[in-house]
């Protein structure tokens, strides 16, 4: 089993100040744990590449990137909304994050690797077709999925998202594209409170109340995600891998542990094996306690890499 690990040190240049939850420390913590445990040596390490404007426009409005570029400050921080800030290097980092999803997709579809994990920031799943929000500028997973659909022999794609926040951006982009299945578990009611009640055959929303026991999360995946994936028969599976539903994370009130993420990854890996030859592209979303994030990613990667 060959797993690509895609990241870039320049993503640390996206810095919105010491009080912002999406800190450069997040990726450093992941790297440190993977090195300390030795797992990094068993992964195919790759450096992120930039996304192109044409690739961004696969998922976003034509002027989306231009509008963001107009907001980039020459110095300091500019807030596009109350929690989405840009510093001079933010779009540089965002371009690398989205480009990582493209690179991962190409690596998996060309069978150079079995699966891939993108250790990137800023996250992407709140970025809608024509709006940046929730720390997100470009919807990394959506761009990767749309790129996949342009490739030969890819007719259907599935995206699953276990972040503590609902993937409103991913739903917005794919709500009228039946070839893309979107499954999401999320704390509810909670941010962003958009599209949580949408009714579409290709959108599987699984809201979970705050402080719910972890077994409910597992039940939702088995009852709703697994049959939907099996029925959809995707040619590739994307994971929006947010780890902020961990019980130690400051951004949510769910009760998952590293073992729940390990279990969920195994469930998804087994589903991918039977539907799409095991082709998985996983992209980091949330996770704001650096320690729990790093060990959750470790568990996730151990399954993807077959350990």
N, C-alpha and C positions, 0 to 999 in steps of 0.2 A: 504494500500500500504506500503510494507516494502522495504526500500532502505538501502543497506549496504554502509557504508563509510569506506574505507580501506586506511590506511596510517601508517607511522612509523617514529618516531622521528629521527632514524638513517639516514634517507634520507637527513637530514641537514648536515651530515658529508661530503657529496659530495660538496666540496667548491673549486671553481677554481679561487678565488680571488675576491676582491671588484669590479673590473671593468667588470666581466663577467655577461652577462644578466641572465643566469640561476642561480640565487642566492637562497640560503636557505630561504631567506625572503619570497619567493613566497608561500611556503606551510604554513609558519607561518601566513601570511596575510589571507589565506583562513580559517585557523583554528580560527583566531581571529574574523573574521566577522561571521562565523557560530555560534560561542559561543555567540557573542554579540546579534545576532538576535534571538537566542534560537533554531534555526533550528537543530543544532547538537543533541539536546535532542530527536528529532524525527527520528533520523537515527540510524541504527544498527552499532555501531562503532566496527571496527575490526582492528587488527594489521596485517600488511603485513607479509608474509612469504617469505622465499628464494625460488627462482627458482632452479631447478636441472639442471645439465649439459645436461641430456637427453631431458628435456623440451626446453632448449635453442636450441638444435639441431633439434627440430621440424621445426624451421623457419630459422636457420642459418647453415652455413657450419660447419663441424665437428671441425675444428681447429679455428673457429672464437673466441671462448672464450679464448683459449690458447694464441692466438696472442695478445689479449688485456691484459691478465695477464702479459705477458712479458714486457708490456709498463708501468705498474703501478710503479711509483717512490716510493722509500723508504721515501722520504720527498719532499716537494715542489709540483710543478706541471709539468707534461709532456704533451705536445700538440701532439695528434695523427694526427691532421691536424690543419689548421689555427684557427679554432674556437671550436674544440672538445678536451677538456683537461681532464687529469686524475690526481687526487690526490691520496694519499694512500688508501682512503676509497671509491673511486668512484665506483669500481665494487661491493663492498658491497652494496652500495645504488642501483646500477643498478640491482643487483640480487633481492633485495626487490621489486623494481618497477615491474619487470617482474613477480615475484612470486605473486604480488598483482593481476595481470590479471588472473593468474591461479586460485587463491583463489576466485576471483569474479565470474569467469566462473562456478566453482564448486558450489558455493552458489546459483547462478541463476538456473542452470540446475537441481539441486536437489530440487528446489522450497523452499529452506530455506528463500530466499528473492525474491522479485519481480524483482528487478534490483539492480545495484551496480555502485558506482563511486569510482575510485581509484585516490586519491590525492597523486600523486607520482612524483618523479623526480630521475634521468634524464628522459627526454622524450624519445620516441622510434621510431617515424614514419619515420625518415630519415635513420635508420639503415637498410642496405640492406642485402641480403643473406650472403654476404661475406665481408662486409665493415661497419665500424662505421663512422658516419659523422654527422654534423649538431647538435651537443650537444648530440647525441644519440649513445648508445652502443649496447643495445639489443632492438629489436622491440617488445615492450610490447604487443601491440594489436595483432600483427601477431602471437606471441607465444600463447596468449590466444585463438585466433581463430583456430589455428592448434590443440591445446589441445581439443577444443570443438568438432572438427571433429572426434576425436577418441572416442567420447562418443556415447552410444546407442541413436538411433533416431535423431542424428544430421547428416544431409546429405548436407546441404547448409548453408552458413554463409554470412552475409553482413557486410561490414565495411564502415562506413561513416566518413569523415574527413573534419571539417570546419576550420582547422588551416589556418593561412595566408600563410603558406608555403605548397607546394605540398608534398604529402606523397610518395616520390620516393621510400623509402625503402619498404613500404607496397605493392606498385605496383610491384617492383622488385621480391618480394617473391611470389606474387599471380598472376602474369601476365599470367601464363600458367596453372592456376588452375581454371577452369570454375565453380567449386562448390563454389568459393568465389567471391562475388561481391564487388568491391571497388569503392566508389563514393567520389570524392574530389572537393571542391571548394578551390581556392587559387589565390593569387595575381600573375599576369603574365604580362610581364616577370619579374622574380624574382628568388631568390635562391629556390631550388637547380638547376633548369634548366635541370632536368633529367626526362625522361619519360612523359613530359607534352604533347607530341604529339603522344604517343603510341596508336595504334589502336587494341583494343581487345573488344569483346562483353561484357566481365565482368569488364571492366575498364571504368568508367564514369568520365572523366575529365571535370571540369567546370572552366576554367580560367576566372579571373576577372581583368580588368585593374585597375591600381592604381587610387585612388580618386573617384572611382565609387560610386554612391549613394547606400545605403543599400538595397533599393528595388530590385536592380538587383540580389543581393545574394538570396533574398527570391524567386524571379522568377526562378532562376536556380534550387533551391531545388524542387519547385513545378513542373517544366517542365521536369527535367531530373532525379533527385534522386527518387522522389516518384513513377513514373511509373516503374523505374528499380527495386526498392525494391518490389513492388507489383508483378511484373512479376517473379522475382527471388524466391520469397516465402522462405526467410531464416528461419531456425529453431532457430536462435538467432541473434541479431543485436549488433554489436560492434560500439562504437563511439570513434574516436580519437578526443578528446575534446580540441582543441587548441583555446585559447581566445585572440590570438595576432592580429586578424583582427579588434579588438576594436579600435575605433578612437583615443583613448588616449594611445595606445600601441606604444612604440618607435621602434618596429621591423618591422612595416608594414605601408602601406598607404591605408588601406581600412577604411570604416566608420561605422562599426557595433557598436551597443550599447548593454547593458544588455537586452533590450527588444527584440532585434533581436535574441539573444541567447535563450531567453525564447520561442520565437515563433518557432525557429528551433527545439528546444527540444520537444515542443508540437507536431509539425509535425511528428517528428521521433517516439515519444511515440505512437501517433495514428497509424502510419504505423506498428509499432511493434505489437500493440494490435491486428491488423487484420491479420497479417502474421505469428507471432511466439508467440502468447500468452503474448505479452508484455515483453518478455525476452530481457533485455538490459544490456550490460556491457560497461560502459563509463570509459575511461582512459585519464587522463590529458596529454596534449602535451604542446603547448606553452602558452604564456601569461606572459609578462615581465614588465608590470606596475602592481605592487602588489595590488594597490587599485582597478583598473578596473578588474583585474583578479579575485580578491576575490568576488566582487559583481556580476561578470558574472557567477562564479561558484555557487553563492547563487541562482541566477535565474534558472540556469540549474538544480540544486538540488531540488528547489521548485517544478518544474514540475515533475521530476522523483518520488519525494515523495508524489505527489498528493496534493500540497498546492497551 
